[in-house]
Amino acid sequence: MSERHKGTAYGRFDDPAHEYVIERPDVPVSWTNYLGTRDFCTVISHHGGGYSYYRSAQTGRITRFRQNGVPLDRPGKYVYLRDAAANAGAGDHWSISWQPVGKPFVGPSDDVPTDGSAGRWTSAHGTGYTRFESSFRGIDATQTVFVPLDDDAEVWDVRLTNTTPEPRTLTVTGYVEFSFHTITVDNQNLQMSLYSQGADYADGVVEVDAYYEPWTFHYFASAGPSGETADSFDALRDAFVGPYRDESDPRGVAAGALSGSQGTTQNHCGALAHEVTIAPGSTVRLSFVLGYGSRDAVGRAMRAKFADPAVVDAEYTALVDHWRAKQARLAVTTPHAGMNSMLNTWTLLQAETCVVWSRFASFVEVGGRTGLGYRDTAQDCMSVIHSNPVKSKQRIVELLRAQTEAGYGLHLFDPADFDPDAPQLPDIPSPTIVPRTDRASLIHGLEDTCSDDHLWLVPTIAEYVKETGETDFLDQEITYAEGSTGTVWEHLERALDFTSQQVGANGVALGLRADWNDGINLGGGETALVTFLHAWAIRAYLSLAGPLGRHDHVARYEAELDRLAAVADKELWDGRWWRRGITRDGVLIGSADNAEGKIFLEHQAWPVIGGITTRERGIQSMDAVHELLASEYGNHLSWPAFTQVDDTVGFLTRVYPGIKENAAIFSHPNAWPIIAEAMLGRGDEAMAFYDAILPYHQNDNVEVREAEPYAYVQFVYGRDHERFGLAQNPWLTGSSGWMYTAATKYILGVRPSLDGLVIDPAIPAAWDGFEVRREWRGAVYEIAVRNPEHVQKGVRSVVVDGVALPAGTTAVPVVAAGTTVRVEVTLG
């Protein structure tokens, strides 16, 4: 762990269990996890707060979330315990997750008082599950929440142990608050939503119907220690909570029995109470199930299924095994403990979450938008093709369908609008149904086109083919947004050609609405970033074209690369770093001549990555990043911050200094200098960039960072703001995928090509070596890298199963699926 911070550690990384354990519940903000691998998603905090949805966080919400509330994460998935016996604690109640009741607590190493004056509460986020644990009033309790692999449901496995010498009788109440299904209806149109939904109880299941949508139902079910149905229930929120109360002290829990409320209209909940007696030293189990669907179709069956503890255990084990299989496809052992923890568990989990659930479901983005961001999705799926090839391919196809015939991508789109097989809603006059618009109206013109969106798709498809070997995918016919068809290869060429055509007077790519930096709005101005990305995308195209014999247009794209290199050299080099672009008024930005915004981060690495500059200039630009943009929390997006509004530069000049695009530490582009430094052979510098922004190092700096130390965030407040170091918007950021790529493919240097697994590391000179287990095309590569001369880069020899490859070879050939090969790499 880093020695630079000496604050309070609220939790710890448990690497053998692949968990992060929160040992102090009073973390400054909610630390979250994502559950679900297919259609049912739950965003859950370390306090049990959060929400669930089915397919869409905007139109498929199941449980309610009060965004931007105090506290942040209400309501949630709560299990209340009430001491029902006639003893000193009679009538007292608490929750297995520390909140919402919030009893006094002791630290992880302190004894729990026997008088009920305090207890111990911990929680653990794992791969696809979250577990809450409490010890209070002689009861040890756990609530493990997970989404099974094949069910549209969320399961709570509740275990209660009596640690006292006397029998204990408890009332155990599970509680959720239901949403009105569509966020706009939930939050903006209560004159309709309050009267559009009903709930009733039968056979151990509370069912909620969205009456305006007769196909939409949700349910909450429970089973006692022997499968019993609840002893009491509530289906109306206000009856359960009571007037002038909230989730911390609901009337139904305090009363010891629920009122049996149900009916149409108003706010609905699922509250199910069981009275259980636990013998001394014994443990009992209960289950609660939250799901999508009606009582008749699935509710009763799911209740019966998960009433059996053996089934709960089997489904939980299957989920854990599912994630262990993903993790096994690329597992690392390095001298860097933080890199091991993050790559083997957390960065992979975060990157997968972005691919599966996109960017609009968090405690910040709460379902107000839906669909896919074009550039976001293209970058996200690039990083997890090895662990999730099926979902990555699905996303790639969705992106191809949302590419226009002109070559650009639709910046934000709903995949269902372009999917001929998407399910259609019934044609009924319901006010909750958003009418489908015709295809033509979904296709925006240049005024709404971001100049970079489509370019990210080209390297992503190249990476997919290299990972899977599915070269025939390039010949698959896929529609454009307008409805015509073209092969995937033709889609790639249209993307490249669009940028070739969108060029300004100086030969630099036009900025259009924006490029990757949404705050830079150049309009008729020109962008260095897209010029450099264009070169990278062309190289990705050529990396397929040559080996696959697709030579028809190679000369044209090679000539375009030469042109881009010349333009970069003439128009964009500023003497020590790369200029950011040119405004529509012809003014340079990102130049030493500017008073503000002299240097920007996001494009400095790309001439190296795209192969259109010299090593000397690559090193100069990286040195400028180290000198002018670096900090203990990562690299700033620009320097100095803008204090004067200049709309010819863009909206970022209207943002507070040190915030978001205006000189914050924007996490996403911090990965790109890592890649450039690795390509330049400077392993020490690459690792310095990696370490600076690594969340792992902030584990004992939570008072400053606040956000999770196991997840990358969108941005960290920059040095121009008084809250320098505060981390904002965790989880749903492209930072995770790019950091995973930068660390595994460039620092550790293990990356696929069409016909071999390249091993070309750039590591700190102090490292003796490292090991990687990599599954690729059905085979296992057990790679051991040794660094006897303590160099930063340079492969001296590669030995595969005892046979040395020719000198200078860094690519291990493809081997037969089902085999395991031992690869020994010596640097020097």
Salt bridges, closest charged atoms under 4 A:
GLU3 OE1 - LYS6 NZ 2.65
GLU19 OE2 - ARG131 NH1 2.90
GLU23 OE2 - ARG12 NE 2.77
ASP26 OD2 - ARG24 NH2 2.64
ASP39 OD2 - ARG55 NH2 3.52
ASP73 OD2 - HIS47 ND1 3.80
ASP83 OD2 - ARG168 NH2 2.90
ASP92 OD1 - LYS103 NZ 2.69
ASP92 OD2 - ARG137 NE 2.75
GLU133 OE2 - ARG131 NE 2.77
ASP151 OD2 - LYS305 NZ 2.75
ASP152 OD1 - ARG38 NH2 3.31
GLU154 OE1 - LYS77 NZ 3.08
ASP157 OD2 - ARG159 NH2 2.98
ASP157 OD2 - ARG285 NH2 3.02
GLU177 OE2 - ARG64 NH1 2.61
GLU177 OE1 - ARG66 NH2 2.57
GLU177 OE2 - ARG237 NH1 2.87
ASP186 OD1 - ARG64 NH2 2.95
ASP200 OD1 - ARG295 NH2 2.79
ASP203 OD2 - ARG300 NE 2.77
GLU213 OE1 - HIS181 NE2 3.26
ASP238 OD1 - ARG237 NE 2.99
GLU247 OE2 - ARG66 NH1 2.90
GLU247 OE1 - ARG74 NH1 3.51
ASP249 OD1 - HIS93 NE2 3.34
ASP249 OD2 - ARG245 NH2 3.14
ASP296 OD1 - ARG300 NH1 2.38
ASP313 OD1 - ARG159 NH2 3.16
ASP313 OD1 - ARG285 NH2 2.83
GLU315 OE2 - LYS305 NZ 3.22
GLU352 OE2 - LYS326 NZ 3.20
GLU365 OE2 - ARG369 NH2 2.65
ASP376 OD2 - ARG359 NH1 3.45
ASP380 OD1 - ARG359 NH2 2.83
GLU398 OE1 - ARG395 NH1 2.92
ASP414 OD2 - ARG436 NH1 3.55
ASP417 OD1 - ARG436 NH1 2.57
ASP419 OD1 - ARG401 NH1 3.38
ASP452 OD2 - ARG375 NE 2.72
ASP453 OD1 - ARG375 NE 3.46
ASP453 OD2 - HIS411 ND1 2.74
GLU463 OE1 - LYS745 NZ 2.81
GLU467 OE1 - ARG774 NH2 2.74
GLU470 OE1 - LYS393 NZ 3.20
ASP475 OD2 - ARG550 NH2 2.97
GLU493 OE2 - HIS553 ND1 2.92
ASP497 OD1 - ARG556 NH1 2.94
ASP515 OD1 - ARG580 NH2 2.93
ASP518 OD1 - ARG375 NH1 3.14
GLU560 OE2 - HIS534 ND1 3.84
GLU560 OE1 - ARG563 NE 3.01
ASP569 OD1 - ARG617 NH1 2.49
GLU571 OE2 - LYS570 NZ 3.98
ASP574 OD1 - ARG579 NE 2.71
GLU602 OE2 - ARG580 NE 2.98
ASP623 OD1 - ARG682 NH2 2.89
GLU627 OE1 - ARG576 NH2 2.39
ASP647 OD2 - ARG654 NH2 2.79
GLU677 OE2 - HIS626 NE2 2.95
GLU677 OE1 - ARG682 NE 2.77
ASP691 OD1 - HIS336 NE2 2.54
ASP691 OD1 - HIS697 NE2 2.86
GLU706 OE2 - ARG723 NH2 3.08
GLU722 OE1 - HIS721 ND1 3.65
ASP760 OD2 - ARG751 NH2 3.95
ASP760 OD2 - LYS793 NZ 3.29
ASP768 OD1 - HIS790 NE2 3.12
GLU771 OE2 - ARG786 NH2 3.23
GLU775 OE2 - ARG773 NH1 2.65
GLU789 OE2 - ARG796 NH1 2.37
